Amino acid sequence: MSSTSFSSSSSSSLTFSSAIDGKWNGRKNRGANFARHPLQRSLNRRSVNGALSSSSSSSSSSSSFAIEKTSVSPNEEGKRLRGGETREIQSSMVAREFEKELTVRNNTNTKNKITLVSGYSRSIENLTREINDTNRGDEIQLSVYVFEHGKSTEKVIESLSNACNRGVSVRVKVDGSAVSKFTRWCEQSTTLVEKLRELEKERNNANEFELLESTIPTHAKFATFKRKNNGEYTGMLGGINIGDRFENWRDFTVLVQGQTLVEALESSVSSGASFTPSLSSLSTSKLFEKLRWPNGKKDAKNKEEIHTKFVSNNPTGFCPLAWAFPRIKNFPGTFGVKKSFEEILNDRQFDDYTFSIAYLDSSGVAMIRKIIDRNANVTILMPCFPNVYHDANRKALAKLKKVHELIKLRSKTSAPRLSIKLLPEMLHAKAFVAKSTTNPDVGIASLGSCNMRQRSFGQFQELNIITRDEKFREDLENELSSIAFASFDADDEDFLYAEPKASVEEFLG
């Protein structure tokens, strides 16, 4: 196959590889040279700096302990030693040191903070650790879409059961709708929801364990942990399901710390009886009133309260007409994800976007087209072999390619750059980063459960985080860069799809 380019100039680059063999050989070469990649060098430097800072912090803690130890005068120390109080001196010093460490830990936990977590294993480790770190009187809320067989799932269930034994109130929400049943049928997958039912029967007390199987599509994935004894509030959200087969999927979660953020998260997905939040004094609407950031870091420092917000879809019922015509009508309820996405995608202060998209249809294409129409650069990362909706994905990408070609034909100057890259592994992350090429201080990031599909926007419960937190945005951008580095450029064969299969997948998905 000859090399083909859909660009008349070097400034527009929807470029396609010359052959399939070239894709795999290129991927091998990239893997071999990854250590020389600027991103990897940056990560290596971070590792070294982290080790140095860890070493220096341990040294400083040792020195502070030594200073406190020598603060006892020689005469007093001699008297105590003669009085046989050596053990008491050591115990008092250890106690004071422990109190200082506890104070630092509590002060750190009370801060509102978000942290990017990459990969299934680390996310499940965080989840079980947070569950295990609860005690009597604390509250756990967990919402998942898919709860499949596997050792990791058994580990989560065991942690939840042990939490109930400690007197923790546990509430779990799972998707019991026809949509998830259809997905399991397509993938020939299983579920461990019956284990949760057994746990509920064993407890026979809603205050100890409550299981809600929602008949409305519940695709939001999150957990909150409210520790009433020490006031430590933490949470998690993202796109990761629970089950061993997801271990090698590329995906992320967000670790949320601080009462204000956790209560804002709960408030955004509250839907009556299932999850009733305790609202903080800072309302969700005031947490992130507008997306504009005209003065860069100056505005960020002056308006810290609008750094982060949670956007969600919360359907409250089923509508046959909406199910039949998902592009023109939503289910009853409130749907804020699409509107928030459109505000960012239409914001002209951003002219460079990188998307990680697991599943895409015409609704998502229409949103991305608006970016291309205003000459913004777009990079799309997608799985080459998705677990479902393969032909619907290819049909959507073919539409995007056609849109880009038409824009190039009518463009009098330079056309926008559209780069479509396919990852050989399963890419399940739903995330994007938007930034300005003229002002490096201006940028925004989003991550969560919502796919860029019509039913995700108007029928499923979804939850995403949108933030201008600089550290989080940089971490997500680095992760997306590493995914792009391991991917290959789409070629002509990657835009082929079968009908009517593609249309059926688009309608049902």
N, C-alpha and C positions, 0 to 999 in steps of 0.2 A: 504494500500500500504506500503510495507516495505521500510525502509530507504535505499537509494542507493547512493553510492559514486563512482565517476569516477576517484578516486585518489588512487594510491597504497601507497602513503605516505602522511604525514601531510603537506608537503611542497606544494603539488599541490592540489588545493581545488575548483574543480567544484562540489559543493555539492548541493544535491537536498533535499527538504523538504519531510517529511514522508506522509503528507496528506493535502488536500486542507483546511480542517478545521483547521489544525495546522497553516496554513498561516495566516488565519484571526485572530485566537486566539493570535498568536504571535504578529501580528500587534497591537492588542488591548493592549497587555502587554507592547509592546514597547512604545505605546502612553502614557500609565500610568506612565512608568518609564522614560519618556523623560527628565523630569526635572533633573534626576540624571545622564544623559548622559554627558560625558566630553564636547561635542560640546555645549550643552545647558548651561552648567556652564560657558563656555567661553563667550557665547553670553550674559548671565546675567551679567558677569563682565564688558563686554563692555558697557552694558546699564547703569550700575552704574557709570563707569568711565566717560561715556558721560554726565550723569547728573551732576557729580561733576565738569567736565571741563566746562560745560555750566554755572554752578553756579559761578565758579571761574572767568570765562570770564566776566560775568555780574557784578561781584563784582569789577573786575579790571577796567571795563569801568566806573563804578560809581566813583571809587577812582580817575581816571584820570580826570573826570569831576570836582570833588571836588577840585583837585589841581589847575585846570585852573581857577576855580571860586575864589579861595583864592589868585590867583596871582595878583589881583587888590589891590593896597595898601589901607590901611584904610583911609588915607587922601583923596585920589582920589575918593574912594567909597563914603565918606561923602559928598564931593563936588557934586558928581553926584546925590546922593540922595536928597541933598538940592536943586539941580537944576531940580528935577523931572525927572531924566533920568533912574530910576530903570528899566523900561520896556525895554529901549534901551540896558542896560547892559545884561539883561537876553536874549534878542533877539540876541545880538552879540555872546554870549556864545553858544547858541543853534546853530547858524549858523556855528561857528567854529567847533563844535562837529559834525554837519552834514557833513561838508566838509571832516573831518577826516574819518568818516565812509564811505563816498562816495569814497575817495581815496583808502581805504583798499578794498572795494568791487570791484573797477575797477582793482586794482592790482591782486586780486584773480582771476578775470575772464579772465585776459590776459594770465594766465598760462595754459600750455597744460596739461590736466588732463582727466583721464577716471574713471568712477564710475559705478559699477555694480548695476542695479536696478532689484529687484525680484518681479515678479507678474504682472498681467494684470492691476489691478486698479492703482498701483503706476506708471506704465509706461504711462497709459493714462493721469493721473494727470500731469506727467512731460510734456507730449506732449502738452496738452492744455495750461499749464502754459507758456511753451516756445512760443507758438503761440500768447498768449495774451500779452506777453512781447515784442512785436514788434511795430514799429511805422513807420510813413511815410518815404519812401525811403528804408526800409529794404526789405530783400528777404527771402522767405520761399520756400523750395523744399521738397516735400513729395512723397515717393514711397511706395506703399502697394500692397500686393498680393490679399488679400481678404478684401472687404469693405462691411460688412454685417449689417443687421438691428439691432437696439438696441439704448438705451438711450445714451450709451457712444459714439456711432457713431454720433448720432445727436449732441452731445456736441462738437465733433471735427469739424463737418461741421459748426456749429454755430460760433465757434472760428475762422475758416477760413474766413467765411463771414464777421465777424466783423473786421478781419485784413484787408480785402479788403477795407472796409469802411474807415479805417484809412490811406489808401494809401500805403499799403504793397503789394509788388508784390508776388503773390502766384502761384506756379506751382505744379500740382499733377499728378503723374504717377500711373496708375493702370494696372493690367494684364487683357487684353481683349482677350487672346489667347484661342485656343480650349482646352488647358490643364486645365485652371482654370474653364472653362465651364463644362468639364468632371468631375472635382472634385466636383463642386456644384451639378451636377446631381447625383453623387454617394452619397453625403451627404444630398441631398434634402435641400440644403441651399439656401439663397436668397442673393441679393446684393442691395446696396444703391447707385450704381454708377449713377443712373438716377438723384439723388439729386445733384451730382457734375455737371452733364450736365446742369441741371437747373441753377445752380450757374454760370456756364460759359455763358449761354445765357443771364442771367440778366446783367452780366458785359459787354459782347460783346466787350471786350478789352483784348488782350493777355497780355498786360503789367500789368493788374490788376489780372486776373485769367486765367490760361491755364490748360486744362485737356488733357492729353495724354493717350489714351487707346492703349497699346502696343499689337500688334499681335504676338510678340515673347514672349515666356514664361518669365515673369518678377517676379521672386520670391524674389528679394532683398527687404528688409524692412528697410527704413531709412528716416531720416528727417534732414535737415540742416536749420539753422537760422543765417543769416548774417545781423547784425545790423550795418549799415553804419554810424550812428550818433555817437555811443560811441565805435565802434570797437569791440564789444563783439560778438564772434562767438561761437555757440554751435551746437551740433548735437546729433542724436540718431540713433542706429541701433540694430538689434537683430532678433528674430524669431517671434515676436508677430504680429498677424493680428488684425484687428479692427472689433469688433462685440461683443455683450453681451455674446454670448455663450462661448467665450474664457476666461471668467472671472475666472473660476476655474481651468484652465489649468496651469500646472507648466511650466513657461517659464521666460525668462530674456530679458532685454534690456541693452544697454550700453549708458550712458550719456557721451558725448564727449565735452570737453571745450577747447577753444584756437584756434586761427586762423590757425596755422600750421596743427593741426590735422584735423580740419574741411575741410580745402582745400585739404588735402591729401585724405580724405574720398570722397569728390566730384570728385577728379581727378580719383580715382580708379573705379568709376562707370560711368564716362563720356562716352557718346556714340553719339557724333555728335550733332545734333540739339536739342535733348531732354534735356540734362543737360550739359551745357558748363561751366566748372570750371574756376575760376581765379587762376592759378597756383602760389603757393608761391615759394620763392627762394629755399626752401628745397624740392627737388623732392621726389616723392614716393619711387623711387628705392634706393635713398640714405638714406631714413628714416629707412630702416631695411634691410641692405645689406645681412646679414648672420645670421643664427640662432645659431651658436655655441657660447658657453659662458664658455670657458675653465677655467677661473680664478674666477668664481663666481662673488661676489659683486664687486670685484675690476674692472672687465671689465664693469660691469653695470654702475659704477660711471664714468669711463673714456669714455664711449660711450653711453651717454644718448640719442643721436639722433637715436639710433636703438632699442629703447625699444619697439616701437609699429609700426605696419604697418597694412594696410587694403588690403585684397586680394579679388579679384572679378572675376566673369565670366561675359563677355559682348558679347552675341551673336548678330550678325548683320543681320542674315537672316535665312531662312529655307532651309533645305536640305532633300529631300525625302529619299535618301540613308542612311543618318545619322539617320533619324527617324526610318527606318526599322532595322538598325543595330547599336543601340546606344553604344554597347560595343566596337566597332572598329572604329567608326567615329563620330566626333563632328559636330555641326552646324558651319557655318562660324562665325568668331569672335575670341576673345581672352578668354582663360580659364585658370585662375591662381590658383583657389582654390585647386584643386586636387594636383597640383604640390607642392604647399606650404604644404599641409597636408603630402604628402609623404616625404618631407624633414624632417619633425618633426618625423614622425613615423619610419623613417629609421635611425634616429640619435641615435647612441649607447650611448651617454651620458645620455639619458633618458631610464630608465628601469622600470618605473611604470606609467601606463596610466589609467585614469578614463574617460569614455565616457558617455555622455547623448545623446541618439539617439532616435529620434522619429520614423524614418522609415529607414529600412536597406534592402539592396539586395546583390546580389553576388559581385558587384563591391566594396561595403563597406567591405564585408567579406574578399575579396582578400587583401585589405589594412591592415586590422587588423591581418590577418594571418602572415604577415611579422613580426609583433611585436612578436607574439607567437613563430615564428620560431627561433628568436634570444633570447628566454627564458626571455622575459620581462613580467612583471605581468600586467594583464588587468582586469579591472572592467567595465562591461557594464550595464548601467541603461536604461531600456526601459519601455514603457507603457504596462501593461498587456492587456488592451483592447483599442487599438488605434482606432481613428475615421475612418481611412481608412487603407488599405494594411495589414490587420490582418494576413492573411495567408502568404503573402510574408515575413513579419517580422519573423514568426515562421519558415519558410523554411530557412531563412538566419541564424537564431540562431541554427537550427539543423545542418547546415553545419559547423558552428563554433565549436559546440560540437564535431563533428566527427573529425575535424582538431586537436582539443586538445587531443582527445583520441589517434590519430595516433602519435602525438609528444611524448606523454607519453610512448608509446610502444617502440619507438626507442631511447628514452632518456636514456643515460647511467648513468647520475647523477640525479639531481632533475628536474622535469618538471616545466614549468612556471605555475603560478596561473592564472586561468581563472574563474572569478566570474560573473555570469549573474543574475541580480536582476530585478524584474518586479514590477512596481509601480501600485497599484490598480487605481489610478487617471490617467488622461490623462497627459502624459509627452511629451511636445512639444519642449523642449529646444534642440538645436543643439550645443553642447559644449564639450570640453574636456580639461583636465589638464594633462600635461606630466611633470614628475619630476625624479630626481635621488635619489635613496635610500641611496647612499653613500655621496652625497653632497647636503645638504638641501638648499643651496643658488642657485642651478641650477633648473630652472623650467620654464615652458611656458604654456600659456593658450590661448584657441581660443573659440570664440562665434560668432554666426551669424545666417544666414538663410539657409545655405547649408546642405541638408541631405546627408547621405552616400549612395547615389543611383546613378545609371548610368546616368540618364537624368539630375539630379542635377549637376553632374560633367561636362557634355558636351553639354547641350542644354539650361539650364535655366540661366537667369541673377541671380547671387547670390552675397552676400557681407558678409564677415567675418572679424573680427578683430583678430589679432594674437599679443600677447603682453607678455613681460617679467616683466611688472609692478608688483612688489611684493605684494602690497596691493590688487590689483585687483585679482591676482592669488589666494591669500589666501581667499578672499571673495568668489570667485567662488568655490574653493575647499570645503569650509565650506557648501555652498549651496548644492553641490553634495553629501556631506557626510550626510546632513539631508535627502535628497531624498533617499539615500541608506538605511538609518536607517528606513525609512517608507516603504521600499520595502521588498519583500520576495524572497528567492532563487528560481530560476526556477526548476521545477521538470519534470519528463518524459512527463506529459500531456501537458506541455507548449511548447514542441517541435513537437507537432502534427499539421499537416496542410492538407488542401484539395487540390487536383489537379483535373482539370487544373487551378483552381481558383488562386492558388499561383503563377503559371507561368504567367497567364494573368495579375495579379496585378504587378508583377515584370516588365513585358514588358511595360505596359501602364504608370506606376507611375514615 
